[in-house]
Amino acid sequence: MATSQWRLIASICFLALTGWSTKAVSAETDKPPFYQVQWQGKSAYLLGSIHIGRADFYPLPTQIETALGKAKGLVVEVDMNKANSNALLRQYGRADKTKGLDWQSRDKQTVESMTPYCAATANVCQSIQSFAPWLQATQVNLIRYNNLGYSTDYGVDMQLMARHAALPVYQLETAESQFQLLASFDSQAQWSMVREAISTSDADLLSLIAAWRSGNEAELDSIMQEQMGGEGDTEMLEKILWRRNHVMADGIIKLMGSTEITSPLFVVVGAGHVVGDKSVVQLLEQAGAKVSACWKQTCQ
């Protein structure tokens, strides 16, 4: 598996969504979710990102680039440079690890969805047969975005880590915790991820990117609620977003409070984590931090 595949793991919840359509604009006029956080005399910038992109995303808007220039440290969801990807794949990403996840155990609905897809992309299906379904879904998403001209190589977090390699990097989660999370879903939920990855239209995949670039946070939150909490089932919202939001918010506060870490920090997490009434932004405010939306207020 290509190294870039592992960079997508943290964003499977975001990439599987559909949304509204707007023509993409140049990076300088983009307004992705961007905030300044102030807490007990320390400051940080918080950028809601996506983990795929293309060259014309960069440079990021001037206000974001200026904040990056001030940063004394970079905070990401996971620093994959610290992960043993092969070991994690063996432990959490193989279909033979859990009953009901192997290729032969697909339910009728999944077989009906995958049959025409595999007829058209036999090489893809052959290459993912040994993967757990959640990883199959991730791989399909990655390939589809690549075919549309987008790559994890241009994902915001990866680009920032490469361009600002001199900065110390701090992670809010571990790669293993993310693998454990995605592998924890039962077979029904995992095969539904595969079906969603196959059935989502190209237009919806692209509209998700447009939603992020235009920075319509209410629309992004609506997409999350609809796609991950459909039919009243909130398990995926609870496990992939809401619980992790607490981990991220607590981690940001802990880093800002450390006497060994110099501010300002620049924090970049998936945009799905910074929108809505249970977001990282809301949790930071509940913890006593002042959070300013930098496209609406003046951020220093």
SULZIFEN-V555479 format. One record per residue. N is the residue number from 1. SS is DSSP state (H for helix, E for strand, L for the rest). OMEGA is omega as a letter, one per 20 degrees, with the letter a starting at -180 (* if undefined). Layout:
# SULZIFEN-V555479
N | SS | OMEGA
N | SS | OMEGA
This chain:
# SULZIFEN-V555479
1 | L | a
2 | L | r
3 | H | a
4 | H | a
5 | H | a
6 | H | r
7 | L | a
8 | L | a
9 | H | a
10 | H | a
11 | H | a
12 | H | r
13 | H | a
14 | H | a
15 | H | a
16 | L | a
17 | L | r
18 | L | a
19 | L | a
20 | L | a
21 | L | r
22 | L | r
23 | L | r
24 | L | a
25 | L | a
26 | L | a
27 | H | a
28 | H | r
29 | H | r
30 | L | r
31 | L | r
32 | L | a
33 | L | a
34 | E | a
35 | E | r
36 | E | a
37 | E | r
38 | E | a
39 | E | r
40 | L | r
41 | L | r
42 | E | r
43 | E | r
44 | E | r
45 | E | a
46 | E | a
47 | E | r
48 | E | a
49 | E | r
50 | L | a
51 | L | r
52 | L | r
53 | E | r
54 | L | a
55 | H | a
56 | H | r
57 | H | a
58 | L | i
59 | L | r
60 | L | r
61 | L | a
62 | H | a
63 | H | r
64 | H | r
65 | H | r
66 | H | r
67 | H | r
68 | H | r
69 | H | r
70 | H | a
71 | L | r
72 | L | r
73 | E | a
74 | E | a
75 | E | a
76 | E | r
77 | L | a
78 | L | r
79 | L | a
80 | H | r
81 | H | a
82 | H | a
83 | L | r
84 | L | a
85 | H | a
86 | H | r
87 | H | r
88 | H | r
89 | H | a
90 | H | a
91 | H | a
92 | H | a
93 | L | a
94 | E | a
95 | H | a
96 | H | a
97 | H | a
98 | L | r
99 | L | r
100 | L | a
101 | L | a
102 | L | a
103 | H | a
104 | H | a
105 | H | r
106 | L | r
107 | L | a
108 | H | a
109 | H | r
110 | H | r
111 | H | r
112 | H | r
113 | H | a
114 | H | a
115 | H | r
116 | H | r
117 | H | a
118 | H | r
119 | H | a
120 | H | a
121 | L | a
122 | H | a
123 | H | r
124 | H | a
125 | H | r
126 | H | a
127 | H | a
128 | H | a
129 | L | a
130 | L | a
131 | E | r
132 | L | a
133 | H | a
134 | H | r
135 | H | r
136 | H | r
137 | H | r
138 | H | a
139 | H | r
140 | H | r
141 | H | a
142 | H | a
143 | H | a
144 | H | r
145 | H | r
146 | H | r
147 | H | r
148 | L | r
149 | L | a
150 | L | a
151 | E | r
152 | H | r
153 | H | r
154 | H | r
155 | L | a
156 | H | a
157 | H | a
158 | H | r
159 | H | a
160 | H | r
161 | H | r
162 | H | a
163 | H | a
164 | L | a
165 | L | a
166 | L | a
167 | L | r
168 | E | a
169 | E | r
170 | E | r
171 | E | a
172 | L | r
173 | L | r
174 | L | r
175 | H | a
176 | H | r
177 | H | r
178 | H | r
179 | H | r
180 | H | a
181 | H | a
182 | H | r
183 | H | a
184 | L | r
185 | L | a
186 | L | a
187 | H | a
188 | H | a
189 | H | a
190 | H | r
191 | H | r
192 | H | r
193 | H | r
194 | H | a
195 | H | r
196 | H | r
197 | H | a
198 | H | a
199 | H | a
200 | L | a
201 | L | r
202 | H | a
203 | H | r
204 | H | r
205 | H | a
206 | H | a
207 | H | r
208 | H | r
209 | H | r
210 | H | r
211 | H | r
212 | H | a
213 | H | a
214 | H | r
215 | L | r
216 | L | a
217 | H | r
218 | H | r
219 | H | r
220 | H | r
221 | H | r
222 | H | r
223 | H | r
224 | H | a
225 | H | a
226 | H | a
227 | H | a
228 | H | r
229 | L | a
230 | H | r
231 | H | r
232 | H | a
233 | L | a
234 | L | a
235 | H | a
236 | H | r
237 | H | a
238 | H | a
239 | H | a
240 | H | a
241 | H | a
242 | H | r
243 | H | a
244 | H | r
245 | H | r
246 | H | r
247 | H | a
248 | H | a
249 | H | r
250 | H | r
251 | H | r
252 | H | r
253 | H | a
254 | H | r
255 | H | a
256 | H | a
257 | H | a
258 | L | r
259 | L | a
260 | L | a
261 | L | a
262 | L | r
263 | L | j
264 | L | r
265 | E | r
266 | E | a
267 | E | r
268 | E | r
269 | E | r
270 | E | a
271 | H | r
272 | H | a
273 | H | a
274 | L | r
275 | L | r
276 | L | a
277 | L | r
278 | L | a
279 | L | r
280 | H | r
281 | H | r
282 | H | a
283 | H | r
284 | H | r
285 | H | r
286 | H | r
287 | L | r
288 | L | r
289 | L | r
290 | E | a
291 | E | a
292 | E | r
293 | E | a
294 | L | r
295 | L | a
296 | L | a
297 | L | r
298 | L | r
299 | L | a
300 | L | *
